[in-house]
């Protein structure tokens, strides 16, 4: 699987650029969330960070129409440079005084705004870096690298903040921007369309959304993303309550998370191998099926089944995420990639808090185990819907 890093110079630079950026973003997430809570002592104010991200995820549907027609490398570099400058300005202020809360939110909003341009540009650029024959392999590496980078970033943030405070963590984030920009500059792509004329961005954005509704396979993938995220987000958010109620030890959450992460990385290794013998629609059904097993294993309330649950949920996350991204890329014209991926990302972001609220309300009338059973049934519906993905439309 790693042979694509050796054979594709552009993908290698792109891969390391975005993963170094993911490490910085993870450090950024921890530092700003902790700073806001430390200053305000308010869970509500801390939660606003997530709301801001959802908002700019929606905005990216429209900014993607810009990135799909302009030089994607320049958009990425300028956006990352913008985030670097805003964070550098924040560091200068923080070296002198404790930054006021409004200033923290200004920096978060500015960075999220630049991210609304860089994220779809990255999604669009990758379509010109990976050949169709290597889409699944490349997407597997990207998904695995992202997970590993987040783990590294969260770990580094915890260590740095506990030893040296927030300022060193911000410096590490700044360094990640510099390295990422230098690596992106080395990416060479040919035949990437650009357009200098004024665009009707609203019409262009709607065109990207319209494509999802007019192309059957993209519409079905959108439904699967909606159901899958609705079903799995509450399971992850309710795990602390589940483990505390039935296992009575906080360290079980660390064990569950560690096993789930390792299993996700195992899935990344298995995907390119299994994809050679399984059609993508059956593979996707297996991915959701792993989720069904993982969720229903939680109803057993014992340690062996908890381990099985972590293994299958982690495996499900990697299989479904990788195959979903691969099939979107294969079945989307390259000039629409940024807009289509932004629309899917918005679905993923927006449905998570909604499902958590809905399931949270359900748990007031039903037990956690019954709630998990309902979510497992939704994932089973996803298994059946996955089989409707026509192999002739999905595969090369």
Secondary structure, DSSP 8 states (H G I E B T S, - for coil): -THHHHH-HHHHHHHHHHHHHHHHHHHHHHHHHHHHHHHH--HHHHHHHHHHHHHHHHHHHHHHHHHTTS-HHHHHHHHHHHHHHHHHHHHHHHHHS---HHHHHHHHHHHHHHHHHHHHHHHHHGGGTS-GGGHHHHHHHHHHHHHHHHHHHHHHHHHHHHHH-HHHHHHHHHHHHHHHHHHHHT---SS-----S---HHHHHHHHHHHHHHSHHHHHHHHHHHHHHHHHHHHHHHHHHHHHHHT--THHHHHHHHHHHHHHHHHHHHHHHHTTTS-HHHHHHHHHHHHHHHHHHGGG-SHHHHHHHHHHHHHHHHHHHHHHHHHHHHTS-GGGHHHHHHHHHHHHHHHHHHHHHHHHHHTTTS-HHHHHHHHHHHHHHHHHHHTTS-HHHH--
